[in-house]
């Protein structure tokens, strides 16, 4: 989970999934793939552009769904 964000309505954010699977010709010029290749091997993209699910213990650190209100 990130500690800070520029999103005005929240204090932090967390993305449980990174990467993607190409499914159409529209994916040929994907900006997200370029970013993933640039940061491949880092904490954000440990597996490059391959679909990567974050461990479930990450949700427990941020309190899980509905932490600030109803689920």
C-alpha positions in Angstrom: 0.0 0.0 0.0 1.3 3.5 -0.8 1.9 5.9 2.0 0.9 9.0 0.1 -1.2 9.9 -3.0 -2.2 13.0 -5.0 -5.8 11.8 -5.0 -7.6 14.5 -3.0 -10.3 12.2 -1.5 -8.0 9.6 0.1 -4.9 9.4 2.2 -3.3 6.3 0.4 -4.0 3.9 -2.4 -3.2 0.3 -3.2 -3.4 -1.6 -6.5 -3.8 -5.4 -6.0 -3.0 -6.2 -9.6 -0.3 -5.1 -12.1 0.4 -6.3 -15.6 -2.0 -7.4 -18.3 -2.7 -10.0 -21.1 -2.9 -8.6 -24.6 -6.3 -9.5 -26.1 -6.7 -7.3 -29.2 -4.9 -5.3 -31.8 -5.6 -2.2 -29.7 -3.0 -3.5 -27.3 -0.2 -2.9 -29.8 0.5 0.6 -28.5 -0.2 0.1 -24.8 1.3 2.8 -22.6 1.0 0.6 -19.5 3.2 -2.0 -21.1 5.9 0.5 -21.8 5.8 1.7 -18.2 5.9 -1.9 -16.9 9.0 -2.7 -19.0 10.7 0.5 -17.8 10.2 -0.5 -14.2 10.4 -4.3 -14.6 12.0 -5.9 -11.6 11.1 -3.2 -9.2 8.6 -3.5 -6.3 5.8 -2.1 -8.5 6.5 -4.4 -11.4 8.4 -7.5 -10.1 7.3 -9.6 -13.1 7.4 -6.9 -15.8 4.1 -6.8 -17.7 3.0 -10.3 -16.6 -0.2 -10.3 -14.6 0.8 -10.1 -10.9 -1.5 -10.4 -7.9 -0.4 -8.8 -4.7 -0.4 -11.1 -1.6 -3.5 -11.0 0.5 -1.5 -9.9 3.5 -1.4 -6.5 1.8 -5.2 -6.1 2.4 -4.7 -6.8 6.0 -2.1 -4.0 6.3 -4.6 -1.4 5.0 -7.6 -2.7 6.9 -9.2 -4.4 3.9 -12.4 -3.4 2.1 -14.7 -1.1 3.9 -12.1 0.1 6.4 -13.5 3.6 6.6 -17.1 2.7 6.3 -19.5 0.1 5.1 -18.2 -2.9 3.1 
